[in-house]
Amino acid sequence: MRDELRDSLWRYDAMTGIVDWSNPDDPGREERDLAAYGRDYGLIRYPDGKDYTCYARIVRFLTEVCGHSYEEALEALIEHIREQPSMPRTGLDAEADARAIRARGGNIIEALLSLKIGRLIAGDDPEAVEFNWRVARTLTRLTNGTGKDYGNDR
């Protein structure tokens, strides 16, 4: 990954508070970025009160704010996330995850793109990819607010 991409990923992580990092060439940029871009590109608050990373927002930040191409931003994000230590999730419930995403009332297209990026990150983990697909399929059938599942009856 090019240094400029790695710096942009660090910039995003610093803006959102994921890491404590400051660019020595531009002190205070994290706070300025958060004020300018946090609403559109920052972490997403779910109904459980926790903030979560949205892969689609990171790719958008890398392309729209930092000026990288979509292709290189996506590849860099996948590499960056795969480099991070992770714990396997337990108690997975695709329907609950989909309902939590929908209950948040956010941008459904952004959520579906994040799920797609999650599948790309999971890569060779068939269980993670399949779980992600179940969340995406369930999410596409839910309406905002009602929780009704339209299934395949349309």
LINTAVEN-V882901 format. One record per pair of residues at least 24 apart in sequence whose ideal C-beta (glycine too) atoms are under 7 Angstrom apart, sorted by the first residue. I is the first residue (numbers start at 1). J is the second residue. Records with the same first field share a line. If there is no record, write none. Layout:
I: J / J
//
This chain:
1: 76 / 79
5: 68 / 72 / 76
8: 62 / 66 / 68
9: 76 / 80
12: 58 / 61
16: 42 / 43
37: 61 / 65
41: 65
44: 104 / 106
46: 100 / 104
47: 100 / 103 / 104
54: 110 / 114
55: 114 / 117 / 118
56: 110 / 113 / 114 / 117
57: 110
59: 117
74: 117
77: 117
78: 120 / 121
81: 121
82: 121
92: 131
94: 131 / 134 / 135 / 138
95: 138
97: 135
98: 135 / 138 / 139 / 142
99: 142 / 147
101: 139
102: 139 / 142 / 144
105: 144
111: 139
112: 136 / 139
//
